[in-house]
Amino acid sequence: MKIGHIELPDKPLFLAPMEDVTDQSFRHICKEYGVDVMISEFVASEGLIRDCEKSMKKMQIDPIERPFGVQLYGNRTEAMAEAVKMAESAEPDFIDLNYGCPAKKIANRGAGAGLLQDIPLMEEMTRAVVENTRLPVTVKTRLGGDHQSVNIVEVAQRLQDAGIQALSIHGRTKAQMYQGQADWETIARVKHHPDVDIPVIGNGDIVDAQGAAMAFDHYGVDGIMIGRATVGKPWLFKSIRTYLDKGFIPEEPDIAEKVAVAKQHLQKSLEWKGHPRGIYEMRRHLSNYFKGLPHFKPLRTRLVTSLDEKELHDTLDYIAEKYAHFDASKLKSDSFFHY
Ligand SMILES: Cc1cc2nc3c(=O)[nH]c(=O)nc-3n(C[C@H](O)[C@H](O)[C@H](O)COP(=O)(O)O)c2cc1C
C-alpha cells in the first residue's frame, strides 16, 4: 500500500499512537522489531500554535523512525490549518488527524472522536489541513459516536473527497471507549465499499500473529495498527512479520533478551525525558516486559517504585539471573496491559 507517494511494504504494520506510551524511546524499540510505520503521540493544535514546549517535543523525529507521521487534534479549523504548517517544519513524512480520541476532556470539546458528531466540521477541518500542507494527510477515527450512529462508511467517503490518503479505523464507537470488542466486520465493510479507494488500516484488539493474519486475510484491510498489545511486547511486530512472510511464529525472546530490551528502553527514556520523568514514564513498560513470570510480584514492585537508575539496573540483572532457565513458552498472559 501507499500513503500518498510513500511506498510501504506489503501488509504494513503500524504502531498505534498512544499518549505517554509511544514516545521516541519506545518507537526505537518497536523499529528494531520490525514495525513499518509510526505516528507521534497526539499533538494539540492549540498548544502547537502557542509554541507549547511539550507539543514541539512530541514532533521531534529521529531519521530511523521514518516513515513517520505527526498526529494533530483540535476543534477549530483555523488552529488546525495553522498547526499543520508548524508540524510540517518538523519534517514528518505525513500528517495524521486524530478524529478518534474518546477522552471526555477532548471529545466533549468537539475534538477527537467528538468530530464524529459534527461531520461538516470534520470535513471542513480536513480540507483546510490538506490545503495547508504539501504532505499526505491521513485520518485515524472510530466507527461513530455510538452504536446507533455508526457512520464510518459515510465518513470514509467524505474524508476521501476532502483529500486524505489513508484511513485508520479503530473498530469501536466513541461511546464504547475501550469496552466490548472491536467490530472488524464494519471495518471490512468500509474497506470493501465500492466508493472507498483509499487504503484502510484496521485497528483494535490485535494481540497475536494469528489475529494479524486474520485482519489481512479475512477482513481484507491494507494495513494493521496495533497498540496495547505491544506494551511489554514490542517483539510482537517480529512475530507477526515472520508469521505473515514465512508461516511460523518465532520463539518468545528469552529473559536475557527481555532484560536487554528493558535496559535499552530505560536508557533511551532517560535520554529523552530526563530524570525523574524518564523513569516515571517507563513504569508501565517495565511492569509489562516481565508479565506472566511466576512469583514476580516483589520484583515488579521494585521496578515500579524505584527512582534510582542503578537500582533499576540491579533489579533487571537480578531478574535475568533468577529466571535464566525459565521456559518462555510457559508464559501465561496474552492480555492487554491495564489501562
Ligand atoms: C494509553 C493510550 C493512549 C492512546 N493515545 C492515543 C493517541 O494519542 N492518539 C490516537 O489516535 N489514539 C490513541 N490511543 C488509541 C490507540 O491508538 C488505539 O486506537 C487503541 O488502543 C485500540 O488499538 P489496540 O486494541 O491495538 O490497543 C491511545 C490508547 C491508549 C491505550
The ligand as an SDF file (V2000), in Angstrom:
LIG
                    3D

 31 33  0  0  0  0  0  0  0  0999 V2000
   -2.7960    4.7960   26.7670 C   0  0  0  0  0  0  0  0  0  0  0  0
   -3.3890    5.0410   25.3970 C   0  0  0  0  0  0  0  0  0  0  0  0
   -3.1310    6.2420   24.7640 C   0  0  0  0  0  0  0  0  0  0  0  0
   -3.6680    6.4880   23.4890 C   0  0  0  0  0  0  0  0  0  0  0  0
   -3.3390    7.6470   22.8440 N   0  0  0  0  0  0  0  0  0  0  0  0
   -3.7680    7.8400   21.5600 C   0  0  0  0  0  0  0  0  0  0  0  0
   -3.3250    8.9670   20.7980 C   0  0  0  0  0  0  0  0  0  0  0  0
   -2.5380    9.8200   21.2620 O   0  0  0  0  0  0  0  0  0  0  0  0
   -3.7900    9.0930   19.5240 N   0  0  0  0  0  0  0  0  0  0  0  0
   -4.6530    8.1650   18.9630 C   0  0  0  0  0  0  0  0  0  0  0  0
   -5.0440    8.3070   17.7990 O   0  0  0  0  0  0  0  0  0  0  0  0
   -5.0610    7.0860   19.6650 N   0  0  0  0  0  0  0  0  0  0  0  0
   -4.6270    6.8950   20.9200 C   0  0  0  0  0  0  0  0  0  0  0  0
   -4.9820    5.7580   21.5830 N   0  0  0  0  0  0  0  0  0  0  0  0
   -5.7830    4.7150   20.8830 C   0  0  0  0  0  0  0  0  0  0  0  0
   -4.8620    3.6870   20.2040 C   0  0  0  0  0  0  0  0  0  0  0  0
   -4.1060    4.2940   19.1840 O   0  0  0  0  0  0  0  0  0  0  0  0
   -5.6780    2.5340   19.5800 C   0  0  0  0  0  0  0  0  0  0  0  0
   -6.5950    3.0560   18.6550 O   0  0  0  0  0  0  0  0  0  0  0  0
   -6.4570    1.7330   20.6240 C   0  0  0  0  0  0  0  0  0  0  0  0
   -5.6620    1.4330   21.7460 O   0  0  0  0  0  0  0  0  0  0  0  0
   -7.0070    0.4270   20.0110 C   0  0  0  0  0  0  0  0  0  0  0  0
   -5.9750   -0.3670   19.4970 O   0  0  0  0  0  0  0  0  0  0  0  0
   -5.4060   -1.6580   20.3160 P   0  0  0  0  0  0  0  0  0  0  0  0
   -6.5980   -2.5340   20.6140 O   0  0  0  0  0  0  0  0  0  0  0  0
   -4.4350   -2.3020   19.3860 O   0  0  0  0  0  0  0  0  0  0  0  0
   -4.8060   -1.1270   21.5690 O   0  0  0  0  0  0  0  0  0  0  0  0
   -4.4870    5.5110   22.8630 C   0  0  0  0  0  0  0  0  0  0  0  0
   -4.7480    4.3090   23.5200 C   0  0  0  0  0  0  0  0  0  0  0  0
   -4.2120    4.0560   24.7690 C   0  0  0  0  0  0  0  0  0  0  0  0
   -4.5000    2.7360   25.4310 C   0  0  0  0  0  0  0  0  0  0  0  0
  1  2  1  0
  2  3  1  0
  2 30  2  0
  3  4  2  0
  4  5  1  0
  4 28  1  0
  5  6  2  0
  6  7  1  0
  6 13  1  0
  7  8  2  0
  7  9  1  0
  9 10  1  0
 10 11  2  0
 10 12  1  0
 12 13  2  0
 13 14  1  0
 14 15  1  0
 14 28  1  0
 15 16  1  0
 16 17  1  0
 16 18  1  0
 18 19  1  0
 18 20  1  0
 20 21  1  0
 20 22  1  0
 22 23  1  0
 23 24  1  0
 24 25  2  0
 24 26  1  0
 24 27  1  0
 28 29  2  0
 29 30  1  0
 30 31  1  0
M  END
$$$$
